[in-house]
Amino acid sequence: MKPHDSVPLTVKIMGREYQVACPKEERDLLLASARYLDDRMIAIRKRSAGLGIERIAVMAALNMAREMHQAGQSSEADLSQSVDFALDGNLDDGDDDRAHQMQLRIDSELEAD
């Protein structure tokens, strides 16, 4: 089996089983993601009785997308603050490598955009 070959997997979300396929090396991540989605959807169902599964799924997806967006903004802000700190000359010898790694990460992110 090649590293990126898909394997079948059953995930359970809101009591329903779904057959999916994923790369073998991503199996654990997909299972954890399915559990997280299940938890989020069950919490929405408890707060908003009477909603259909499709609406619950959309609400969960929007909430999770917002969380990811906020986490990305937070990471960017933390990175920017660390770089500002480094550029202000507040580094000691132990921080030089960290600053170099941050610069490489910034360069990589800028190239990706």
N, C-alpha and C positions, 0 to 999 in steps of 0.2 A: 504494500500500500504506500502510495506517495504521501509526503507530508501534508499536502493540501487536499487530499481526497476527502470527500464528504462521508460522514457516517450518519445513520439514522438515529434519531433521538426523540423521546417522548417527553413533552413538558406538560405540566398541569397548571392551568390558569383558571381561577374561579370555578374549580370543580370539573372543568372540561379538559380532556386530554387532546393534545395537538401533536401530530407527527411532523417533525422538521428534520432538516439535514444541516450539518455544519462540519467544518474542518475538524478533524480529530483533535488537533491541538487547542481548539477553542471550546471544546465540550464543557469544561468546568465553568468557563466564563458565561456561556449561554445558559447553563442551568442556574447560575447565580442571578443572571439577568431575568430569567423567567420567574424565579422566586421573588425578586424585587418587584417586578411588574404585577405579579399575583397579589403581593401585599398591598401595593398602591391601589389596585382595582378593588380589592375587598374593602379597604378603608373608605374609598369613595362610595361604594355601594352602601356601607353602613351609615354614612353621613347623608346620603341622598337617596332615600328609599324610593323605589318606583322607577328608577332610571333603567333603560335597556342596556344590554351589554355593549352595544356599539357606542352609545354615548359615554358610558363609563370608560371604554377603551380610549376614546378621543380625549376625554378629560385627563386620563392618566398620561397619555402621550404628550399632551400640552404641558402638564405639570413637570414631567421628566425633561422635556426639551428646555423649559425655563430653567430648571436646575442646572442642566448642562451649560446653558448659556451663561448663567450667573457664575458657575464654577470657572468657566473660561475667562470671564472678565476678571474674576478675583485672581486667577493665576497670572493674567497679564499685568494687573495692578501690582501684585507682589513682586513680579519679575522687574517691572519698571522701578519700583521703590528700591529694590536691591541694587539695580544698576546705578541709580542716582546716588545711593550710599557709597558704592564703590568709586564712582567718578569724583565724589567729593574728597577722596583721599583718606577715607576712613578704614582702610584695609590694614590688617597686620599680615605678617608673613604667612600665616595659616590660611588666610582668605584669598591669596593670590590664585590658587588653583580653582577655587570656587568661582571667582570672578571670570577666569578664563573659560570655565565650563558654561557660565551664564552667557558670555559673549558668543560662544559657539552655538548655544541654543537660540539666541536672538537671531544670529545670522541664518540659521536653519529655518526658523519661522518666517523670516523676511523672504527667503528664497522660495518658500512654499506658497506664499501669497502671490 
